[in-house]
């Protein structure tokens, strides 16, 4: 059984508001992608600087991507996937 924390409780409460839920849902894909990039980088025990060397993407740009302050192109996502030893999969559902 997962123990609830204050943030989870707060989020659940906020998502009861249809406006908040709509905005949260609209941003979900972006944050799922960011989380998967960070997780893959950490699984490979890579720093942003090391990933930068593997991909040719500057460390500053990697930081912006991981912080949600950039909208990476498909080409950039492909470079990231390759550098992380992953396959990029894009789908519309």
Secondary structure as GFF3:
##gff-version 3
##sequence-region A 1 93
A	DSSP	alpha_helix	6	14	.	.	.	ID=ss1
A	DSSP	alpha_helix	18	43	.	.	.	ID=ss2
A	DSSP	alpha_helix	48	55	.	.	.	ID=ss3
A	DSSP	alpha_helix	59	66	.	.	.	ID=ss4
A	DSSP	alpha_helix	74	83	.	.	.	ID=ss5
###
